[in-house]
Every structure is written in C-alpha cells, then in structure tokens.
Amino acid sequence: MNFELENKLIDLLKKNKLEDAILFAEKELKNIPETDFHKLLGKNLLHMCPSLREYISNFDTSTTKILKGKNGLLKSLFRRVKPAAYYCEMNGFTINYDRWFIELFSFEKYDTNDWDWLSDFYDSSSHILTITGFEEIQKAFENVRQNNRLKDENINEAYEVAELLVILRLQELFKETYKTFNSEEAKIPMFVTAHDYEMIYRV
C-alpha cells in the first residue's frame, strides 16, 4: 500500500474534493512506465448509475421497514423513522479479482470522528451488486497475483496507485448517483470505501 498517496487522497476527500483526488491519482499513475494498470486511466463506472440507484432505493425500502419494526408501531406513526446513515463496502478486490461487488449496511447513528460505529450496523443488503466495466483491470490484478509480478518495481508502483484509483472511481459512481435522488432521498449520508481501506468518502 502507498500510504503517502493514500493519506494525500484522504485529505482531499475530507475536503470533498473527489475530482481533484481522481486527477491526482491519475497523474501519479501516468508518471509510472506503462503497465496493464494504465488501462484504468480515464475509465469510470458511471454507466452503473441507474442500477446503483435502484439497488440503493430497494435497500432503503427494506431497511426502513426493519427499522420501523424495531422502533414499534406507535413511534413510527408519530415521527419519521429512517436510517441515520448507510455504508457501502466493496469486497477485497485486489485478491478477489474474479468478481468485484458491493454491499450496503444501515445504521441508527454515526460519528465521523470515530469509525467504531461501522461495526454496529442493524441491517445489510440481502444481495450484492456486481461491478461491471473494469474487467480488464480485474485481469491486471489477477495476472500480477497469479504470476508473482509485484517484484517488478514499476508494476508494484502502478498496482499501489491503481487500487486507490479503483476506490475513487467507485466513490465517484456513488456521488453521481446521489445527484439523481430527490432532496428527501439524499438526506441520508452514504459512506463509501472497500474492505480494509481507510479511504472513506461521505456522499
């Protein structure tokens, strides 16, 4: 992991500068001699906006119903009962290159100063959403892992930038999808990252 780069990107995300983070990561990748990971340059996941919107909406419906059940009928009648926050986690994609996917989790409370609450979800999506469009990049991760190519300095450097760029593109997908929500739907924040990464973006 390129921790120096990750920390710079985290700082940009905290300032809600996702586009700048993507440009910064792409610039870092361009500075490395070309590898299969360079196929990621200029590539996004925005074609998935309609399917992600449906996925989030369906989860919102089902998880709100569960929360209302937890709160009881009377409370649900007299006040708005909705999750306080959602969390999206992409699977450990660098080693699970056969299928990239996401899952959603819902929470009754959250705190951006302490991430311990992420383990206290009350519900999770009943099925996963497969990420499409990055199949060539998945092959690049597979090739590197299967053939032990991380000993090559250029490949290792490109790998470390690419893993962060994949997450940034996922976060971009969520940001653009949230723009299609009405004001009421967009009130619930979504925190997006991948398994075992600290680079979390609040949509």
PABALUM-359453 format. One record per residue (C-alpha): residue in one letter; residue number from 1; x, y, z. Coordinates in Angstrom, 1 decimal. Example, Ala and Ser with C-alpha at 12.3 -4.5 7.8 and 13.67 -1.06 7.14 Angstrom:
BEGIN
code->A pos->1 east->12.3 north->-4.5 up->7.8
code->S pos->2 east->13.7 north->-1.1 up->7.1
//
This chain:
BEGIN
code->M pos->1 east->0.0 north->0.0 up->0.0
code->N pos->2 east->1.2 north->3.5 up->-0.9
code->F pos->3 east->0.3 north->5.1 up->2.5
code->E pos->4 east->1.7 north->8.5 up->1.5
code->L pos->5 east->-0.5 north->8.7 up->-1.5
code->E pos->6 east->-3.5 north->7.3 up->0.4
code->N pos->7 east->-3.1 north->10.0 up->3.1
code->K pos->8 east->-3.0 north->12.7 up->0.4
code->L pos->9 east->-6.2 north->11.4 up->-1.2
code->I pos->10 east->-7.9 north->11.1 up->2.2
code->D pos->11 east->-7.1 north->14.7 up->2.9
code->L pos->12 east->-8.7 north->15.7 up->-0.4
code->L pos->13 east->-11.8 north->13.5 up->0.3
code->K pos->14 east->-12.2 north->15.2 up->3.7
code->K pos->15 east->-12.4 north->18.5 up->1.8
code->N pos->16 east->-15.0 north->17.0 up->-0.6
code->K pos->17 east->-12.5 north->17.3 up->-3.5
code->L pos->18 east->-13.2 north->13.9 up->-5.1
code->E pos->19 east->-12.5 north->15.1 up->-8.6
code->D pos->20 east->-9.1 north->16.5 up->-7.5
code->A pos->21 east->-8.3 north->13.2 up->-5.8
code->I pos->22 east->-9.0 north->11.3 up->-9.0
code->L pos->23 east->-6.9 north->13.7 up->-11.1
code->F pos->24 east->-4.1 north->13.5 up->-8.5
code->A pos->25 east->-4.1 north->9.6 up->-8.6
code->E pos->26 east->-4.2 north->9.5 up->-12.4
code->K pos->27 east->-1.2 north->11.9 up->-12.5
code->E pos->28 east->0.7 north->9.6 up->-10.2
code->L pos->29 east->-0.1 north->6.6 up->-12.4
code->K pos->30 east->0.9 north->8.5 up->-15.6
code->N pos->31 east->4.3 north->9.1 up->-14.0
code->I pos->32 east->5.0 north->5.3 up->-13.9
code->P pos->33 east->6.1 north->3.4 up->-17.0
code->E pos->34 east->3.1 north->1.9 up->-18.7
code->T pos->35 east->1.6 north->-1.4 up->-17.3
code->D pos->36 east->-1.7 north->-3.1 up->-17.7
code->F pos->37 east->-3.0 north->-1.0 up->-14.8
code->H pos->38 east->-2.7 north->2.1 up->-17.0
code->K pos->39 east->-5.9 north->0.9 up->-18.7
code->L pos->40 east->-7.6 north->2.4 up->-15.7
code->L pos->41 east->-6.8 north->5.9 up->-16.9
code->G pos->42 east->-9.8 north->7.9 up->-17.9
code->K pos->43 east->-12.1 north->5.0 up->-17.2
code->N pos->44 east->-15.1 north->5.3 up->-14.8
code->L pos->45 east->-18.2 north->3.4 up->-13.6
code->L pos->46 east->-20.9 north->6.0 up->-14.4
code->H pos->47 east->-22.7 north->3.6 up->-16.7
code->M pos->48 east->-23.8 north->1.9 up->-13.5
code->C pos->49 east->-25.7 north->4.9 up->-12.1
code->P pos->50 east->-29.2 north->3.5 up->-13.0
code->S pos->51 east->-28.6 north->0.1 up->-11.5
code->L pos->52 east->-26.9 north->1.6 up->-8.4
code->R pos->53 east->-29.8 north->3.9 up->-7.9
code->E pos->54 east->-32.3 north->1.0 up->-8.0
code->Y pos->55 east->-30.0 north->-1.0 up->-5.6
code->I pos->56 east->-29.9 north->1.8 up->-3.0
code->S pos->57 east->-33.6 north->2.5 up->-3.3
code->N pos->58 east->-34.6 north->-1.1 up->-2.8
code->F pos->59 east->-32.3 north->-1.3 up->0.2
code->D pos->60 east->-33.7 north->1.9 up->1.6
code->T pos->61 east->-37.2 north->0.5 up->1.4
code->S pos->62 east->-36.4 north->-2.8 up->3.0
code->T pos->63 east->-34.1 north->-1.5 up->5.8
code->T pos->64 east->-36.5 north->1.3 up->6.7
code->K pos->65 east->-39.2 north->-1.3 up->7.2
code->I pos->66 east->-36.9 north->-3.2 up->9.6
code->L pos->67 east->-36.1 north->-0.1 up->11.5
code->K pos->68 east->-39.8 north->0.8 up->11.9
code->G pos->69 east->-40.3 north->-2.7 up->13.3
code->K pos->70 east->-37.5 north->-2.1 up->15.8
code->N pos->71 east->-39.0 north->1.2 up->16.9
code->G pos->72 east->-42.5 north->-0.1 up->17.3
code->L pos->73 east->-45.7 north->0.9 up->15.5
code->L pos->74 east->-46.6 north->3.9 up->17.7
code->K pos->75 east->-43.2 north->5.6 up->17.4
code->S pos->76 east->-43.3 north->5.0 up->13.6
code->L pos->77 east->-46.7 north->6.7 up->13.4
code->F pos->78 east->-45.7 north->9.9 up->15.2
code->R pos->79 east->-42.2 north->10.5 up->13.9
code->R pos->80 east->-40.1 north->10.0 up->10.8
code->V pos->81 east->-38.3 north->6.7 up->11.1
code->K pos->82 east->-35.3 north->6.4 up->8.7
code->P pos->83 east->-31.7 north->5.1 up->8.9
code->A pos->84 east->-29.2 north->7.7 up->10.1
code->A pos->85 east->-26.6 north->6.6 up->7.6
code->Y pos->86 east->-25.6 north->4.0 up->5.0
code->Y pos->87 east->-22.2 north->2.4 up->4.4
code->C pos->88 east->-21.0 north->0.8 up->1.2
code->E pos->89 east->-18.2 north->-1.7 up->1.2
code->M pos->90 east->-16.5 north->-3.1 up->-1.9
code->N pos->91 east->-15.1 north->-6.6 up->-1.5
code->G pos->92 east->-11.4 north->-7.2 up->-1.1
code->F pos->93 east->-10.9 north->-6.7 up->-4.8
code->T pos->94 east->-7.2 north->-6.9 up->-5.2
code->I pos->95 east->-7.2 north->-10.6 up->-4.2
code->N pos->96 east->-10.8 north->-11.4 up->-5.3
code->Y pos->97 east->-10.4 north->-10.4 up->-8.9
code->D pos->98 east->-12.9 north->-12.9 up->-10.3
code->R pos->99 east->-15.8 north->-10.8 up->-9.1
code->W pos->100 east->-16.0 north->-7.2 up->-7.9
code->F pos->101 east->-19.1 north->-6.2 up->-5.9
code->I pos->102 east->-20.5 north->-4.0 up->-3.2
code->E pos->103 east->-22.8 north->-4.5 up->-0.2
code->L pos->104 east->-24.8 north->-1.9 up->1.8
code->F pos->105 east->-25.2 north->-1.5 up->5.5
code->S pos->106 east->-27.6 north->0.7 up->7.5
code->F pos->107 east->-27.1 north->2.4 up->10.9
code->E pos->108 east->-29.2 north->4.1 up->13.5
code->K pos->109 east->-26.4 north->6.5 up->14.4
code->Y pos->110 east->-23.0 north->7.6 up->13.1
code->D pos->111 east->-20.0 north->9.7 up->14.1
code->T pos->112 east->-17.4 north->11.0 up->11.6
code->N pos->113 east->-14.8 north->11.5 up->14.4
code->D pos->114 east->-14.7 north->7.8 up->15.3
code->W pos->115 east->-15.3 north->4.9 up->12.9
code->D pos->116 east->-16.0 north->2.3 up->15.5
code->W pos->117 east->-19.7 north->2.6 up->14.8
code->L pos->118 east->-19.2 north->0.9 up->11.4
code->S pos->119 east->-19.3 north->-2.5 up->13.2
code->D pos->120 east->-22.7 north->-1.6 up->14.8
code->F pos->121 east->-25.0 north->-1.9 up->11.7
code->Y pos->122 east->-28.5 north->-3.1 up->12.2
code->D pos->123 east->-29.1 north->-4.4 up->8.7
code->S pos->124 east->-27.2 north->-5.3 up->5.5
code->S pos->125 east->-28.3 north->-5.8 up->1.9
code->S pos->126 east->-29.7 north->-9.2 up->1.1
code->H pos->127 east->-27.8 north->-9.5 up->-2.1
code->I pos->128 east->-24.7 north->-7.9 up->-3.7
code->L pos->129 east->-24.3 north->-5.6 up->-6.7
code->T pos->130 east->-21.7 north->-6.7 up->-9.2
code->I pos->131 east->-19.4 north->-4.0 up->-10.5
code->T pos->132 east->-19.1 north->-4.1 up->-14.3
code->G pos->133 east->-16.8 north->-2.2 up->-16.7
code->F pos->134 east->-13.5 north->-2.8 up->-15.1
code->E pos->135 east->-13.0 north->-6.4 up->-16.3
code->E pos->136 east->-9.6 north->-5.5 up->-17.9
code->I pos->137 east->-8.4 north->-4.1 up->-14.6
code->Q pos->138 east->-9.6 north->-7.2 up->-12.8
code->K pos->139 east->-7.4 north->-9.2 up->-15.2
code->A pos->140 east->-4.4 north->-7.0 up->-14.4
code->F pos->141 east->-4.8 north->-7.7 up->-10.7
code->E pos->142 east->-5.2 north->-11.4 up->-11.5
code->N pos->143 east->-2.1 north->-11.5 up->-13.7
code->V pos->144 east->0.0 north->-9.8 up->-11.0
code->R pos->145 east->-1.2 north->-12.0 up->-8.2
code->Q pos->146 east->-1.1 north->-15.3 up->-10.1
code->N pos->147 east->2.4 north->-14.7 up->-11.6
code->N pos->148 east->4.0 north->-13.0 up->-8.6
code->R pos->149 east->4.9 north->-9.9 up->-10.6
code->L pos->150 east->4.9 north->-7.4 up->-7.7
code->K pos->151 east->8.7 north->-7.8 up->-7.6
code->D pos->152 east->8.8 north->-5.6 up->-10.7
code->E pos->153 east->9.2 north->-2.1 up->-9.3
code->N pos->154 east->7.1 north->-0.4 up->-12.0
code->I pos->155 east->4.3 north->-2.9 up->-11.7
code->N pos->156 east->4.3 north->-2.7 up->-7.9
code->E pos->157 east->4.1 north->1.1 up->-8.0
code->A pos->158 east->1.3 north->1.0 up->-10.6
code->Y pos->159 east->-0.6 north->-1.6 up->-8.6
code->E pos->160 east->-0.5 north->0.6 up->-5.5
code->V pos->161 east->-1.9 north->3.6 up->-7.3
code->A pos->162 east->-4.5 north->1.5 up->-9.2
code->E pos->163 east->-6.0 north->0.0 up->-6.1
code->L pos->164 east->-6.7 north->3.5 up->-4.7
code->L pos->165 east->-8.0 north->4.8 up->-8.1
code->V pos->166 east->-10.5 north->1.9 up->-8.3
code->I pos->167 east->-11.9 north->3.0 up->-4.9
code->L pos->168 east->-12.1 north->6.7 up->-6.1
code->R pos->169 east->-14.0 north->5.7 up->-9.2
code->L pos->170 east->-16.5 north->3.7 up->-7.0
code->Q pos->171 east->-16.9 north->6.8 up->-4.8
code->E pos->172 east->-17.4 north->8.9 up->-8.0
code->L pos->173 east->-20.2 north->6.5 up->-9.0
code->F pos->174 east->-22.0 north->7.0 up->-5.7
code->K pos->175 east->-21.6 north->10.8 up->-5.9
code->E pos->176 east->-23.1 north->11.0 up->-9.4
code->T pos->177 east->-25.9 north->8.5 up->-8.5
code->Y pos->178 east->-26.8 north->10.6 up->-5.4
code->K pos->179 east->-27.3 north->13.6 up->-7.7
code->T pos->180 east->-30.3 north->11.8 up->-9.2
code->F pos->181 east->-32.0 north->11.5 up->-5.9
code->N pos->182 east->-34.6 north->14.0 up->-4.7
code->S pos->183 east->-33.7 north->16.1 up->-1.6
code->E pos->184 east->-35.5 north->13.8 up->0.8
code->E pos->185 east->-33.7 north->10.7 up->-0.5
code->A pos->186 east->-30.3 north->12.4 up->-0.5
code->K pos->187 east->-30.6 north->13.4 up->3.2
code->I pos->188 east->-29.2 north->10.1 up->4.4
code->P pos->189 east->-25.4 north->10.1 up->4.0
code->M pos->190 east->-23.6 north->7.2 up->2.4
code->F pos->191 east->-20.0 north->6.4 up->3.4
code->V pos->192 east->-18.1 north->4.5 up->0.6
code->T pos->193 east->-14.9 north->2.5 up->0.6
code->A pos->194 east->-13.5 north->-1.0 up->0.1
code->H pos->195 east->-12.8 north->-3.8 up->2.6
code->D pos->196 east->-9.7 north->-3.0 up->4.8
code->Y pos->197 east->-9.2 north->0.5 up->3.4
code->E pos->198 east->-9.4 north->3.7 up->5.4
code->M pos->199 east->-10.1 north->6.0 up->2.4
code->I pos->200 east->-13.7 north->6.6 up->3.2
code->Y pos->201 east->-15.8 north->9.2 up->1.2
code->R pos->202 east->-19.0 north->10.7 up->2.5
code->V pos->203 east->-21.6 north->11.2 up->-0.2
//
